[in-house]
């Protein structure tokens, strides 16, 4: 089943967000400011591994400047 593009409720209207959708069994992610630009595509298990890392703060250090 395919789904339309969605973005997190925490996204602001300043354009600092990405959109995601489920398409042909995979999860696709794109920059909301560039809807015709490149799309990253992940299998459900790849996306689940990333989501688990995000939930456990494994990537928080990437926000440090």
Secondary structure as UniProt FT lines:
FT   TURN            9..10
FT   TURN            13..14
FT   STRAND          18..23
FT   TURN            24..25
FT   STRAND          26..31
FT   TURN            32..33
FT   TURN            35..36
FT   STRAND          40..42
FT   HELIX           44..55
FT   TURN            56..59
FT   HELIX           60..63
//
